[in-house]
Amino acid sequence: MEISNKKAVVFGGASGMGRATAELLAARGANVAILDRPGSAGAEVAAAIGGSFHEVDVTDFEGTEAALAAAVELLGGLHISVTTAGGGSVRRTLGKQGPHDLTAFRRILDLNAVATFNISRLAASHMNENEPEDPEGTGERGVIINTSSIAAFEGQIGQVAYSAAKAAIAGMSLTMARDLGSRGIRVVAIAPSLFETGATEKIPEETRSALVRDAAFPHRLGRPVEYAKLALAVVDNPMLNGQCLRLDAGQRFAPR
């Protein structure tokens, strides 16, 4: 799908990989709406790229629907949806305090898997209203990009909830792509390793080196713009569909 003049939403676009993606989409000529938490830098980022900002808590599912509808109305349509919002916690299945708290497990599933599916289903509904883009007979109406993690495949000790949630995002990609294929909507997940985001910026340099020592190359944390470049490559290439792409420098998480 050609990016120029397309309408895009980026959930989690106020910082990190989402911000880099919003900025790169705008630089390529897309009209971008940023959706992120109240109190984030979303308004400033949106102003800098000539976009709009919409406050949202992705675990408020009805509120997410309203925020996305407002963003799409302002944009005048929707072709590209990128979701980077999410997070995790560290708890073992059975720890010193007893079994993993079930409420905490559900909260991580809601924040990642359920919120991502909610955004995807709503985005698909908006994209279905588009006239198909047809430069090469593709009939494409939209592209949905979600964010998994390599923890979906090699979750570390204490990541059981996060791994389950990110595995769900990876696992739904092919089925969702099949669901939406007849409508000309593609679905791809990206599974990053450790990236330079708000969650890692305070980690000391010597600790960072240890975290990426098992990467093949390069031996460093990923940069948000590298995620953004892959996201735009997904939009560009109509043959990328129904899969989860690892973005990890060849890293495989050890148990701890």
Beta strands, then each sheet from edge to edge (+ up, - down):
strand 1: 7-11
strand 2: 31-36
strand 3: 52-55
strand 4: 80-83
strand 5: 94-95
strand 6: 98-99
strand 7: 142-147
strand 8: 185-192
strand 9: 243-247
sheet 1: 3+ 2+ 1+ 4+ 7+ 8+ 9+
sheet 2: 5+ 6-
end
